[in-house]
Amino acid sequence: MKRFYLYIAIIPLFLLAGCESDDDDKAKIPDEVEQDEEYYTGGKMGTVFVSSSKAYKQAMPAIDQDAQLFQQFMRGERLADRSFVTNEGMGYSGLGPVYIRKSCVACHPSYGGRGQRVETFDTNDSKNSYLLMIYDPSNPATLPLASKYFTGMTQTRAVAPFKAPIDESGVKLTWHQYTDEYGNKYEDGTPYSAGTSYEGTLIYPTVEVAQDAILFKDFDMSKHAASIEATIGIYGTGLLDAISDEDLRAQYAEEQARGYCQGKIGADIDETGQNPYYPGPHPGRFTYLCTRATLDNGPGANALWNITNVTRPNRTSNYMTEEYARVMSEDTDVQTALGQTAEQIFNDLWSKSLKPEMTQEDYDAFMVWHRGLAVPAARNLDDETVQRGRTLFYETGCTACHRPSWTTRADYKPLPAISDQKIYPYTDLLRHDLEMKEPGRTKLGCRTTPLWGRGLMKVVSGHSDMLHDLRARNYEEAILWHGGEAKLAKDTFRKMTKEDRTALIRFLESI
């Protein structure tokens, strides 16, 4: 498969961009050469010039140039596309006994597209990509998950005769109206999202779980809280994985030293035995709370197992809590249906040496696909309005958290072809507190979302719902929900003229 790359001359900019500190801290707007590079958001080996509805589904040039890798990529794509079933011995079997979704695309439609904001929590709804979290709000420093009873991503489905930890019909999702301190208007008097059906409004969700919807009779929901998180795009994650730990730690140190927008780095995770390429401790960089460190022990490698509960050679146990295994083993309905004793059922459910339901070859192929999804190229960077928006992006201080570029490590072992690539993800891979209304567990700080490719969401997914819980219905609202560490940038955006606000959003749509 061949890719044809487009080189575009770009009008130079010579403006200096203001951050939010003194002149010594000001970010410089990249020059003409760097602008030309910015079309290659994923570097020369990780970018594709596709802007159709399939923009997030493409293989990197690094994959295309190697016949064996491309064959594995296509095999891995089939695994991501298919729904797993319970029937033993069939293709894609192994679902359950308890699970969250039946497939990867159920949470990640179009791979990088996201599900839409929904009114009802129903995991059979293809528009719903939310994950449910149950946590203890009494400790605001850590907001610990209720991990004795529920898995980190709460399971709401089960294969009969087993029962789900939570009955989805008892999950109530409510969207509330919110008015900010400015009356949902810009400084020039224009209402937010002017011209839309939701003009002048902002919304946010809350989640309630009924006590009688919970399987565990000794669990007190009144002492806990629930929140939802939408899934994150998959494309480009191989490139983020290829950024060295040293560079990530250096970014963290730089932010601590500057005295503002001081992001939190993910805790070190020891991946000895989990990562065949880089064993040992690594700082978390994946998920909203940076709870996963590398792709080989990351959200995809784990989700393939814990979303479906399909076992494989390096995951030979069920993803469940010991409490769930105990309660199910003592359930007389389960005992009768299986014709087994409580001890037999518990030992099977809690076994650490279950037969793999997925082959190592399939898993390896899945990881080639996961690692090899390309980033769509930037678009229209030579447009005058986009150029103006780009200048404003730097001057407003957005780059304090949305760091434009990184260079991948010189020797990325899992996919050497994407080593030493200059990429433009627009993230610092650190967590920041935006002080949103009812943020759920992201009150602990939410990882700066990579902006690359997000401008194609409407084309790919048919909507532009954004932020961790999809409360923002467009780029405009996503900016307006920024508070806390990003309040100065948000307030600067509010004070812009309509033309400048439009230009800034046009830039975001182009990258």
C-alpha positions as CSV (number, residue, x, y, z in Angstrom):
1,M,0.0,0.0,0.0
2,K,1.5,3.3,-1.0
3,R,0.9,6.8,0.6
4,F,1.4,10.0,-1.4
5,Y,2.6,12.8,0.8
6,L,1.9,16.5,0.3
7,Y,4.4,19.3,0.9
8,I,2.8,22.7,1.3
9,A,4.5,26.0,1.4
10,I,3.3,28.1,4.4
11,I,3.4,31.9,4.9
12,P,5.9,32.6,7.7
13,L,4.9,34.1,11.1
14,F,7.3,36.1,13.2
15,L,5.1,36.9,16.2
16,L,6.1,36.0,19.7
17,A,3.5,34.3,21.8
18,G,2.7,35.2,25.3
19,C,2.3,32.5,27.9
20,E,1.1,33.4,31.4
21,S,4.3,34.4,33.1
22,D,7.0,37.0,32.4
23,D,8.9,37.6,29.1
24,D,11.5,34.9,30.0
25,D,8.8,32.3,29.9
26,K,7.1,33.3,26.7
27,A,6.6,30.6,24.1
28,K,7.9,31.3,20.6
29,I,5.6,30.7,17.7
30,P,7.3,28.1,15.4
31,D,8.8,29.4,12.2
32,E,8.2,28.5,8.6
33,V,10.1,25.3,8.7
34,E,8.4,24.0,11.8
35,Q,5.0,24.9,10.3
36,D,5.7,22.7,7.3
37,E,6.6,19.8,9.7
38,E,3.3,20.3,11.5
39,Y,1.3,18.8,8.7
40,Y,3.0,15.5,9.7
41,T,1.3,15.3,13.1
42,G,2.5,11.8,13.7
43,G,5.9,12.3,12.0
44,K,6.8,11.1,8.5
45,M,6.3,7.4,9.6
46,G,3.1,7.9,11.6
47,T,1.0,10.3,9.6
48,V,-1.6,9.6,6.8
49,F,-3.2,12.2,4.6
50,V,-6.7,10.9,5.0
51,S,-9.6,13.1,6.1
52,S,-12.6,10.9,5.4
53,S,-14.8,9.0,7.8
54,K,-12.0,6.4,7.9
55,A,-9.3,8.8,9.0
56,Y,-8.7,7.2,12.4
57,K,-8.6,3.6,11.0
58,Q,-5.4,3.8,8.9
59,A,-2.2,2.0,9.3
60,M,1.0,4.1,9.7
61,P,3.4,4.2,6.8
62,A,5.7,2.3,9.3
63,I,3.3,-0.6,9.0
64,D,2.5,-0.3,5.3
65,Q,6.2,-0.6,4.3
66,D,6.5,-4.0,6.0
67,A,4.4,-6.8,4.6
68,Q,4.5,-9.0,7.7
69,L,3.5,-6.1,10.0
70,F,0.7,-5.1,7.6
71,Q,-0.6,-8.7,7.7
72,Q,-0.6,-8.6,11.5
73,F,-2.2,-5.2,11.5
74,M,-5.1,-6.5,9.5
75,R,-5.5,-9.5,11.8
76,G,-5.4,-7.3,14.8
77,E,-8.1,-5.0,13.3
78,R,-10.4,-8.0,13.0
79,L,-10.0,-8.7,16.7
80,A,-10.8,-5.1,17.5
81,D,-13.9,-5.1,15.2
82,R,-15.5,-8.4,16.3
83,S,-17.8,-9.0,19.2
84,F,-16.7,-11.8,21.4
85,V,-19.2,-14.6,22.2
86,T,-19.6,-17.1,25.0
87,N,-19.7,-20.3,22.8
88,E,-16.5,-22.2,23.5
89,G,-14.5,-23.3,20.5
90,M,-16.0,-20.7,18.1
91,G,-14.0,-17.8,16.7
92,Y,-13.8,-14.9,19.1
93,S,-15.1,-17.0,22.0
94,G,-14.4,-16.4,25.7
95,L,-16.8,-13.6,26.7
96,G,-17.5,-13.4,30.4
97,P,-18.4,-14.7,32.9
98,V,-18.8,-11.0,33.8
99,Y,-17.9,-8.2,31.5
100,I,-18.2,-4.5,30.4
101,R,-18.6,-4.6,26.6
102,K,-18.4,-7.3,24.0
103,S,-15.8,-5.6,21.7
104,C,-13.3,-2.9,21.3
105,V,-15.3,-0.9,18.9
106,A,-18.3,-0.9,21.4
107,C,-16.2,1.6,23.4
108,H,-14.1,3.0,20.6
109,P,-16.3,3.5,17.5
110,S,-14.1,4.2,14.4
111,Y,-11.1,3.6,16.7
112,G,-10.5,7.2,17.5
113,G,-14.0,8.5,17.4
114,R,-15.9,8.5,20.6
115,G,-19.4,7.5,21.6
116,Q,-21.9,10.3,22.0
117,R,-23.3,12.0,25.0
118,V,-26.4,9.9,26.0
119,E,-29.3,10.3,28.4
120,T,-29.5,6.7,29.5
121,F,-26.6,4.4,30.7
122,D,-27.2,1.4,28.4
123,T,-24.0,-0.5,27.3
124,N,-26.0,-2.1,24.5
125,D,-26.5,1.3,23.0
126,S,-23.8,1.8,20.3
127,K,-23.7,5.5,21.0
128,N,-22.8,5.0,24.6
129,S,-19.0,4.6,25.2
130,Y,-19.1,5.6,28.9
131,L,-17.4,3.6,31.6
132,L,-18.8,3.7,35.1
133,M,-16.7,4.3,38.2
134,I,-17.7,3.7,41.8
135,Y,-15.5,5.5,44.4
136,D,-15.2,6.8,47.9
137,P,-15.6,10.6,48.0
138,S,-14.7,10.8,51.7
139,N,-11.0,10.9,50.9
140,P,-10.6,13.9,48.4
141,A,-6.9,13.4,48.1
142,T,-7.2,10.0,46.4
143,L,-10.9,9.3,45.7
144,P,-10.2,5.6,46.0
145,L,-12.2,3.1,44.0
146,A,-14.5,0.7,45.8
147,S,-12.1,-2.0,44.8
148,K,-13.2,-4.6,47.3
149,Y,-16.5,-4.9,45.5
150,F,-16.1,-3.5,42.0
151,T,-13.4,-3.6,39.3
152,G,-11.8,-0.3,38.3
153,M,-14.0,0.0,35.3
154,T,-17.3,-1.2,36.8
155,Q,-18.8,-4.3,35.2
156,T,-22.5,-4.2,34.4
157,R,-23.0,-7.3,32.3
158,A,-22.7,-11.0,33.0
159,V,-23.2,-14.3,31.2
160,A,-26.0,-16.5,32.7
161,P,-26.2,-18.0,35.2
162,F,-23.8,-15.3,36.6
163,K,-25.2,-11.9,37.7
164,A,-23.9,-8.4,37.0
165,P,-22.4,-6.5,39.9
166,I,-24.7,-3.6,39.0
167,D,-28.0,-3.7,37.2
168,E,-27.8,-1.0,34.6
169,S,-31.5,-0.2,34.9
170,G,-30.6,1.2,38.4
171,V,-28.0,3.7,37.0
172,K,-29.5,7.1,36.5
173,L,-27.7,9.6,34.3
174,T,-28.9,13.3,34.7
175,W,-27.7,16.3,32.7
176,H,-27.9,19.6,34.5
177,Q,-27.9,23.2,33.2
178,Y,-25.0,25.3,34.4
179,T,-24.5,29.1,34.4
180,D,-20.9,30.4,34.9
181,E,-19.9,33.6,36.6
182,Y,-20.3,35.5,33.4
183,G,-23.8,34.4,32.7
184,N,-22.7,32.2,29.8
185,K,-21.8,35.2,27.7
186,Y,-18.6,36.5,26.2
187,E,-17.3,39.9,27.2
188,D,-18.8,41.4,24.0
189,G,-22.2,40.1,25.1
190,T,-22.4,37.2,22.6
191,P,-24.0,34.1,24.2
192,Y,-21.9,30.9,24.2
193,S,-22.5,28.7,21.2
194,A,-24.4,31.4,19.5
195,G,-26.6,30.2,16.6
196,T,-27.0,26.7,17.9
197,S,-30.1,25.1,19.4
198,Y,-28.3,25.2,22.8
199,E,-27.2,28.8,22.6
200,G,-26.2,30.3,25.9
201,T,-26.1,27.1,27.9
202,L,-23.6,24.8,29.5
203,I,-24.4,21.3,30.8
204,Y,-22.8,18.7,33.1
205,P,-23.7,15.2,34.2
206,T,-24.3,13.5,37.5
207,V,-24.7,9.8,38.1
208,E,-26.8,8.0,40.7
209,V,-26.8,4.2,41.4
210,A,-29.8,2.8,43.2
211,Q,-29.0,0.6,46.2
212,D,-31.2,-2.2,45.0
213,A,-29.3,-2.3,41.7
214,I,-26.2,-3.5,43.5
215,L,-25.4,-7.2,43.8
216,F,-23.5,-6.9,47.1
217,K,-25.9,-6.6,50.0
218,D,-23.4,-5.2,52.4
219,F,-22.3,-2.4,50.1
220,D,-23.6,1.0,51.1
221,M,-24.0,3.2,48.0
222,S,-24.9,6.2,50.2
223,K,-21.3,6.3,51.3
224,H,-20.0,6.2,47.8
225,A,-20.2,8.1,44.5
226,A,-20.4,7.3,40.9
227,S,-19.1,9.0,37.8
228,I,-18.7,8.4,34.1
229,E,-15.8,8.6,31.8
230,A,-15.9,8.5,28.0
231,T,-13.3,6.4,26.2
232,I,-10.2,8.0,24.7
233,G,-9.2,7.7,21.0
234,I,-6.8,4.9,20.1
235,Y,-5.0,6.3,17.0
236,G,-1.5,7.6,17.7
237,T,-1.0,5.8,21.0
238,G,2.0,4.0,19.7
239,L,3.7,7.4,19.1
240,L,2.9,8.6,22.6
241,D,4.3,5.3,23.9
242,A,7.5,6.0,21.9
243,I,8.2,9.2,23.9
244,S,11.0,8.4,26.4
245,D,10.5,8.3,30.2
246,E,13.4,10.8,30.5
247,D,11.6,13.3,28.3
248,L,8.4,12.9,30.2
249,R,10.1,13.4,33.5
250,A,11.9,16.5,32.1
251,Q,8.6,18.0,31.1
252,Y,7.3,17.4,34.6
253,A,10.4,19.0,36.1
254,E,10.1,22.0,33.8
255,E,6.5,22.6,34.8
256,Q,7.3,22.4,38.5
257,A,10.1,24.9,38.1
258,R,8.1,27.5,36.2
259,G,5.5,28.0,39.0
260,Y,2.3,27.8,37.0
261,C,0.2,25.1,35.3
262,Q,2.2,22.6,37.2
263,G,1.0,19.2,36.0
264,K,1.1,16.0,38.0
265,I,3.1,13.1,36.6
266,G,1.7,9.6,36.7
267,A,3.0,7.4,39.5
268,D,5.8,4.9,38.6
269,I,4.4,1.5,37.6
270,D,6.7,-1.6,37.7
271,E,6.1,-3.5,34.5
272,T,8.6,-6.2,35.0
273,G,7.0,-9.3,33.5
274,Q,4.5,-7.2,31.6
275,N,6.6,-5.2,29.1
276,P,9.0,-7.4,27.1
277,Y,10.7,-4.4,25.6
278,Y,11.2,-2.1,28.6
279,P,10.8,-4.0,31.9
280,G,11.0,-2.1,35.2
281,P,9.3,1.1,36.5
282,H,7.8,3.7,34.2
283,P,5.7,6.9,34.9
284,G,2.0,6.6,34.0
285,R,1.0,8.4,30.9
286,F,-2.1,6.7,29.6
287,T,-5.8,7.1,30.8
288,Y,-7.3,10.2,32.2
289,L,-5.6,9.7,35.5
290,C,-2.3,8.5,34.0
291,T,-2.7,5.1,35.7
292,R,-1.1,3.1,32.8
293,A,2.6,3.5,31.9
294,T,3.3,1.8,28.6
295,L,1.3,0.4,25.7
296,D,2.3,-3.2,26.6
297,N,0.7,-2.9,30.0
298,G,-1.6,0.0,28.9
299,P,-5.3,0.7,28.3
300,G,-5.5,-1.4,25.2
301,A,-3.5,-4.4,26.3
302,N,-5.5,-4.5,29.5
303,A,-8.9,-3.5,28.0
304,L,-8.8,-6.4,25.6
305,W,-8.9,-8.6,28.7
306,N,-10.8,-6.6,31.3
307,I,-13.5,-5.3,29.1
308,T,-14.4,-8.7,27.7
309,N,-12.8,-11.1,30.2
310,V,-11.2,-13.0,27.4
311,T,-8.1,-14.8,28.8
312,R,-4.8,-15.1,27.0
313,P,-1.3,-16.4,27.8
314,N,-0.3,-13.4,29.9
315,R,-3.7,-12.9,31.5
316,T,-4.9,-16.3,32.8
317,S,-7.3,-15.1,35.4
318,N,-10.7,-13.5,35.3
319,Y,-11.0,-9.8,35.7
320,M,-13.2,-9.6,38.8
321,T,-13.0,-8.9,42.5
322,E,-12.6,-11.7,45.0
323,E,-15.8,-10.5,46.6
324,Y,-17.7,-11.1,43.3
325,A,-16.3,-14.6,43.0
326,R,-17.3,-15.3,46.6
327,V,-20.9,-14.0,46.3
328,M,-21.4,-15.8,43.0
329,S,-20.1,-19.1,44.4
330,E,-22.6,-18.8,47.3
331,D,-25.5,-18.0,45.1
332,T,-27.9,-21.0,45.0
333,D,-29.2,-20.0,41.5
334,V,-25.7,-20.3,40.2
335,Q,-25.0,-23.5,42.1
336,T,-28.1,-25.1,40.7
337,A,-27.5,-24.0,37.1
338,L,-23.9,-25.2,37.1
339,G,-24.5,-28.3,39.2
340,Q,-21.4,-27.4,41.3
341,T,-20.6,-26.7,44.9
342,A,-19.7,-23.2,46.2
343,E,-16.1,-24.3,46.5
344,Q,-15.9,-25.5,43.0
345,I,-17.4,-22.4,41.6
346,F,-15.2,-20.1,43.6
347,N,-12.0,-22.0,42.7
348,D,-12.9,-21.8,39.0
349,L,-13.8,-18.1,39.1
350,W,-10.8,-17.1,41.2
351,S,-8.3,-19.4,39.5
352,K,-5.0,-17.8,38.3
353,S,-4.3,-20.5,35.8
354,L,-7.3,-20.5,33.4
355,K,-7.0,-21.8,29.9
356,P,-6.1,-19.0,27.4
357,E,-9.1,-18.2,25.2
358,M,-7.0,-16.0,22.9
359,T,-3.8,-17.2,21.2
360,Q,-0.5,-15.4,21.6
361,E,-0.4,-14.8,17.9
362,D,-3.8,-13.1,18.0
363,Y,-2.7,-10.9,20.9
364,D,0.6,-10.0,19.2
365,A,-1.4,-9.0,16.1
366,F,-3.7,-6.9,18.2
367,M,-0.8,-5.0,19.6
368,V,0.6,-4.3,16.1
369,W,-2.7,-2.9,15.2
370,H,-3.0,-0.9,18.4
371,R,0.5,0.5,18.1
372,G,0.3,1.1,14.4
373,L,-2.8,3.2,14.0
374,A,-1.8,6.4,12.2
375,V,-2.6,10.0,13.0
376,P,-4.4,12.0,10.3
377,A,-2.4,14.9,8.9
378,A,-3.1,18.5,9.8
379,R,-5.1,20.4,7.3
380,N,-5.3,24.0,6.0
381,L,-2.4,25.3,8.0
382,D,-1.7,27.8,5.2
383,D,-5.1,29.3,5.5
384,E,-5.0,32.9,6.8
385,T,-7.6,32.4,9.5
386,V,-6.0,29.2,10.7
387,Q,-2.6,31.0,10.9
388,R,-4.2,33.7,13.0
389,G,-5.7,31.0,15.3
390,R,-2.4,29.4,15.6
391,T,-0.8,32.6,16.7
392,L,-3.6,33.1,19.3
393,F,-3.2,29.5,20.5
394,Y,0.4,30.3,21.5
395,E,-0.3,33.9,22.8
396,T,-3.2,32.7,25.0
397,G,-0.9,30.3,26.8
398,C,-2.6,27.1,25.6
399,T,0.8,25.5,25.0
400,A,1.5,25.6,28.8
401,C,-0.4,22.3,29.0
402,H,-1.0,21.4,25.3
403,R,2.7,21.1,24.5
404,P,2.8,21.1,20.7
405,S,5.6,18.7,19.8
406,W,7.8,15.9,21.1
407,T,10.5,13.7,19.5
408,T,10.1,10.0,20.0
409,R,13.0,8.1,21.5
410,A,15.9,7.1,19.3
411,D,15.5,3.4,19.7
412,Y,11.8,2.5,20.1
413,K,12.1,-1.3,20.2
414,P,8.5,-2.4,19.6
415,L,8.3,-0.5,16.2
416,P,11.8,0.9,15.3
417,A,10.5,2.7,12.2
418,I,8.8,5.3,14.4
419,S,11.9,6.1,16.4
420,D,13.3,9.7,16.3
421,Q,10.1,11.1,14.8
422,K,9.0,14.7,15.5
423,I,5.3,14.5,16.4
424,Y,2.6,17.1,17.2
425,P,0.1,15.6,19.7
426,Y,-0.5,18.9,21.7
427,T,-0.3,17.3,25.1
428,D,2.2,17.4,28.1
429,L,1.0,13.9,29.2
430,L,0.5,15.3,32.7
431,R,-2.6,15.8,34.8
432,H,-4.1,19.1,35.6
433,D,-7.1,20.2,37.7
434,L,-9.5,22.3,35.6
435,E,-11.9,22.8,38.6
436,M,-15.0,21.7,36.7
437,K,-18.4,21.4,38.2
438,E,-19.0,17.8,39.2
439,P,-15.8,16.4,37.6
440,G,-16.0,12.9,39.2
441,R,-12.7,11.2,39.8
442,T,-10.9,13.6,37.4
443,K,-11.0,16.0,40.3
444,L,-7.6,14.4,40.9
445,G,-6.4,16.0,37.7
446,C,-7.1,15.0,34.2
447,R,-4.4,14.2,31.6
448,T,-4.1,16.9,29.0
449,T,-6.0,15.5,26.0
450,P,-3.9,15.1,22.8
451,L,-5.5,17.5,20.2
452,W,-4.2,15.9,17.1
453,G,-6.9,14.7,14.7
454,R,-9.8,15.8,16.9
455,G,-10.9,18.3,14.2
456,L,-12.2,15.3,12.2
457,M,-14.5,14.1,14.9
458,K,-17.7,15.3,13.1
459,V,-16.6,13.6,9.9
460,V,-15.6,10.3,11.6
461,S,-18.2,10.1,14.4
462,G,-21.0,12.5,13.4
463,H,-20.7,14.7,16.5
464,S,-18.2,16.8,18.4
465,D,-18.9,15.9,22.1
466,M,-15.7,16.4,24.1
467,L,-14.0,16.3,27.5
468,H,-13.8,13.3,29.8
469,D,-17.6,13.0,30.2
470,L,-18.6,14.6,26.9
471,R,-20.2,17.6,28.5
472,A,-18.7,19.9,25.9
473,R,-20.7,19.9,22.7
474,N,-18.1,21.7,20.6
475,Y,-14.6,23.2,20.8
476,E,-16.0,26.4,22.1
477,E,-17.6,24.7,25.2
478,A,-14.5,22.6,25.7
479,I,-12.4,25.8,26.2
480,L,-15.1,27.5,28.3
481,W,-15.1,24.5,30.8
482,H,-11.4,25.2,31.5
483,G,-10.9,26.6,35.0
484,G,-8.4,26.1,37.7
485,E,-4.9,26.0,36.2
486,A,-6.3,27.0,32.8
487,K,-8.6,29.8,33.9
488,L,-6.4,32.6,32.6
489,A,-6.4,31.0,29.1
490,K,-10.1,30.6,29.2
491,D,-10.7,34.2,30.3
492,T,-8.4,35.4,27.6
493,F,-10.5,33.5,25.1
494,R,-13.7,35.0,26.5
495,K,-12.3,38.5,25.9
496,M,-11.4,37.9,22.3
497,T,-13.4,39.4,19.4
498,K,-15.7,37.0,17.6
499,E,-13.3,36.9,14.7
500,D,-10.4,35.8,16.9
501,R,-12.5,33.2,18.8
502,T,-13.5,31.8,15.4
503,A,-9.8,31.8,14.2
504,L,-8.6,29.9,17.3
505,I,-11.2,27.2,16.9
506,R,-10.4,26.9,13.2
507,F,-6.8,26.2,14.1
508,L,-7.9,23.5,16.6
509,E,-10.1,22.0,13.8
510,S,-7.1,22.0,11.5
511,I,-4.7,20.0,13.6
